[in-house]
Amino acid sequence: MSGNVNPDPTVVHDEASFLAFVADLVEDRRLANEMDGGPTDAPRGWQNDTIEHFLESAVRWAQDSNFGRSQGLTENVNAWMRLAVFLYCGKIYE
């Protein structure tokens, strides 16, 4: 993959697109690791640099936003997309 990978949870609509999103998220993290300049940086938007912090932030986002409902992820949002947003928020939520 190129350095232009941009994981986008809003394009997830089924199992295959979810797996493609996760693959992009993995590549995005790999690229961030290559450019990591220190603990205060957030390369490529990654606020969390360990699996523990990543998952804790995803859970905090889900709790704080009622799993995205307070941010517009209504009940009719596809479950695959909701899960992709959950993972994406593990990247960006502090």
LINFEN-V129008 format. One record per pair of residues at least 6 apart in sequence whose ideal C-beta (glycine too) atoms are under 7 Angstrom apart, sorted by sequence separation. I is the first residue (numbers start at 0). J is the second residue. D is the distance in Angstrom with one decimal. If there is no record, write none. Layout:
# LINFEN-V129008
i: [I & I]
j: [J & J]
d: [D & D]
This chain:
# LINFEN-V129008
i: [10 & 11 & 36 & 47 & 64 & 35 & 34 & 11 & 47 & 72 & 46 & 31 & 8 & 31 & 72 & 30 & 6 & 31 & 67 & 66 & 27 & 6 & 28 & 67 & 6 & 4 & 6 & 4 & 4 & 61 & 0 & 4 & 2 & 57 & 60 & 57 & 57 & 56 & 57 & 60 & 56 & 59 & 54 & 57 & 53 & 56 & 56 & 47 & 47 & 46 & 45 & 46 & 44 & 46 & 44 & 46 & 17 & 24 & 16 & 20 & 12 & 14 & 17 & 21 & 13 & 17 & 12 & 11 & 12 & 11 & 9 & 8 & 11 & 8 & 8 & 8 & 6]
j: [16 & 17 & 42 & 53 & 70 & 42 & 42 & 20 & 56 & 81 & 56 & 42 & 20 & 43 & 84 & 43 & 20 & 45 & 81 & 81 & 43 & 23 & 45 & 84 & 24 & 23 & 27 & 26 & 27 & 85 & 26 & 30 & 30 & 85 & 88 & 86 & 88 & 88 & 89 & 92 & 89 & 92 & 89 & 92 & 89 & 92 & 93 & 89 & 90 & 90 & 90 & 91 & 90 & 92 & 91 & 93 & 79 & 86 & 79 & 83 & 77 & 79 & 82 & 86 & 79 & 83 & 79 & 79 & 80 & 80 & 80 & 80 & 83 & 83 & 84 & 87 & 87]
d: [6.2 & 5.0 & 7.0 & 4.4 & 5.1 & 5.3 & 4.7 & 5.0 & 5.1 & 5.9 & 6.8 & 4.1 & 6.1 & 4.1 & 6.4 & 6.0 & 5.8 & 4.6 & 6.3 & 6.7 & 5.7 & 4.1 & 6.4 & 5.7 & 4.4 & 5.2 & 5.2 & 4.7 & 5.3 & 6.0 & 4.6 & 6.7 & 5.8 & 5.3 & 3.8 & 6.4 & 5.4 & 6.8 & 3.4 & 4.2 & 5.2 & 6.2 & 6.2 & 7.0 & 4.3 & 4.3 & 6.6 & 6.4 & 6.9 & 6.8 & 5.5 & 5.7 & 6.4 & 6.7 & 5.7 & 4.9 & 4.5 & 6.2 & 7.0 & 4.9 & 5.5 & 6.6 & 6.7 & 6.9 & 5.8 & 5.8 & 6.3 & 5.0 & 6.5 & 4.5 & 6.8 & 6.2 & 4.0 & 3.6 & 4.5 & 4.5 & 6.4]
